[in-house]
Amino acid sequence: MTIEQSVSSAASTVATEYPILSVTIDGLKTALNVNLPVSLGIIVGILAIFFLIKLAWAGLKGFHAEEITIKDPLTGTEVKIRASYEDKKVAHKIWTELVTRKAALPFQRDKDLIIEVYDSWYALFQCVREQIAAIPIEKLQGREKADIEKLVDISTRVLNEGLRPHLTEWQAKFRAWYDIARTNEKCRSPQDIQREFPQYDQLVSSIEEVNKNLNAFACELKKIVRT
């Protein structure tokens, strides 16, 4: 092989370089040029379109949702909500907790146990707290964030103003009395024993009022779940 052939062969194997960015200065004008291979340019373009669609969807999410009116069971105040995915998810879990336990069911004096009602209310407290804590508020924007905050406000008010005052006044007092009474009256049914509580009528009337408010709350949540 001649020297000329060797040089020609080496030159033919040199990789071709494509500068991605280049700057052109023409007098007072400066131009920034982006040079991408066709295949890479297509990929970048597809990713850009996907990103824009995602932003648009985030902005429109909930826009077409039906606007419903729900009522605060304690104050009677009405608020309008467009039920987004987050609204429905939170509402469904709290609603399920209410309707599948004794929390929102009418108290039956001849059948229900006060202790079980208190246990149900405790589970409801836990459920609502967990659902509120799990809401990705930092990821929500605009109307969606405002609507979920309305639902959170009503839920926390039902707990703090509808449930907590009864528990503060009655729960510890009744549980202490019931534990002693049950030990001394092993042959009697729990329903018969609890009716001997000195303030039974006053206590149960308060339970019935709380459950009525919880039932009203469940009905409002059902509106969100079923939209």
KAURKA-V425845 format. One record per residue. N is the residue number from 0. SS is DSSP state (H for helix, E for strand, - for the rest). Layout:
n=N ss=SS
n=N ss=SS
This chain:
n=0 ss=-
n=1 ss=-
n=2 ss=H
n=3 ss=H
n=4 ss=H
n=5 ss=H
n=6 ss=H
n=7 ss=H
n=8 ss=H
n=9 ss=H
n=10 ss=H
n=11 ss=H
n=12 ss=-
n=13 ss=-
n=14 ss=-
n=15 ss=-
n=16 ss=-
n=17 ss=-
n=18 ss=-
n=19 ss=-
n=20 ss=E
n=21 ss=E
n=22 ss=E
n=23 ss=E
n=24 ss=E
n=25 ss=E
n=26 ss=-
n=27 ss=-
n=28 ss=E
n=29 ss=E
n=30 ss=E
n=31 ss=E
n=32 ss=E
n=33 ss=E
n=34 ss=-
n=35 ss=-
n=36 ss=-
n=37 ss=H
n=38 ss=H
n=39 ss=H
n=40 ss=H
n=41 ss=H
n=42 ss=H
n=43 ss=H
n=44 ss=H
n=45 ss=H
n=46 ss=H
n=47 ss=H
n=48 ss=H
n=49 ss=H
n=50 ss=H
n=51 ss=H
n=52 ss=H
n=53 ss=H
n=54 ss=H
n=55 ss=H
n=56 ss=H
n=57 ss=H
n=58 ss=H
n=59 ss=H
n=60 ss=-
n=61 ss=-
n=62 ss=-
n=63 ss=-
n=64 ss=-
n=65 ss=-
n=66 ss=E
n=67 ss=E
n=68 ss=E
n=69 ss=E
n=70 ss=E
n=71 ss=-
n=72 ss=-
n=73 ss=-
n=74 ss=-
n=75 ss=-
n=76 ss=-
n=77 ss=E
n=78 ss=E
n=79 ss=E
n=80 ss=E
n=81 ss=E
n=82 ss=-
n=83 ss=-
n=84 ss=H
n=85 ss=H
n=86 ss=H
n=87 ss=H
n=88 ss=H
n=89 ss=H
n=90 ss=H
n=91 ss=H
n=92 ss=H
n=93 ss=H
n=94 ss=H
n=95 ss=H
n=96 ss=H
n=97 ss=H
n=98 ss=H
n=99 ss=-
n=100 ss=-
n=101 ss=-
n=102 ss=-
n=103 ss=-
n=104 ss=-
n=105 ss=-
n=106 ss=-
n=107 ss=-
n=108 ss=-
n=109 ss=-
n=110 ss=-
n=111 ss=-
n=112 ss=-
n=113 ss=H
n=114 ss=H
n=115 ss=H
n=116 ss=H
n=117 ss=H
n=118 ss=H
n=119 ss=H
n=120 ss=H
n=121 ss=H
n=122 ss=H
n=123 ss=H
n=124 ss=H
n=125 ss=H
n=126 ss=H
n=127 ss=H
n=128 ss=H
n=129 ss=H
n=130 ss=H
n=131 ss=H
n=132 ss=H
n=133 ss=H
n=134 ss=-
n=135 ss=-
n=136 ss=H
n=137 ss=H
n=138 ss=H
n=139 ss=-
n=140 ss=-
n=141 ss=H
n=142 ss=H
n=143 ss=H
n=144 ss=H
n=145 ss=H
n=146 ss=H
n=147 ss=H
n=148 ss=H
n=149 ss=H
n=150 ss=H
n=151 ss=H
n=152 ss=H
n=153 ss=H
n=154 ss=H
n=155 ss=H
n=156 ss=H
n=157 ss=H
n=158 ss=H
n=159 ss=H
n=160 ss=H
n=161 ss=H
n=162 ss=H
n=163 ss=H
n=164 ss=H
n=165 ss=H
n=166 ss=H
n=167 ss=H
n=168 ss=H
n=169 ss=H
n=170 ss=H
n=171 ss=H
n=172 ss=H
n=173 ss=H
n=174 ss=H
n=175 ss=H
n=176 ss=H
n=177 ss=H
n=178 ss=H
n=179 ss=H
n=180 ss=H
n=181 ss=H
n=182 ss=H
n=183 ss=H
n=184 ss=-
n=185 ss=-
n=186 ss=-
n=187 ss=-
n=188 ss=-
n=189 ss=H
n=190 ss=H
n=191 ss=H
n=192 ss=H
n=193 ss=H
n=194 ss=-
n=195 ss=-
n=196 ss=-
n=197 ss=-
n=198 ss=-
n=199 ss=H
n=200 ss=H
n=201 ss=H
n=202 ss=H
n=203 ss=H
n=204 ss=H
n=205 ss=H
n=206 ss=H
n=207 ss=H
n=208 ss=H
n=209 ss=H
n=210 ss=H
n=211 ss=H
n=212 ss=H
n=213 ss=H
n=214 ss=H
n=215 ss=H
n=216 ss=H
n=217 ss=H
n=218 ss=H
n=219 ss=H
n=220 ss=H
n=221 ss=H
n=222 ss=H
n=223 ss=H
n=224 ss=H
n=225 ss=H
n=226 ss=-
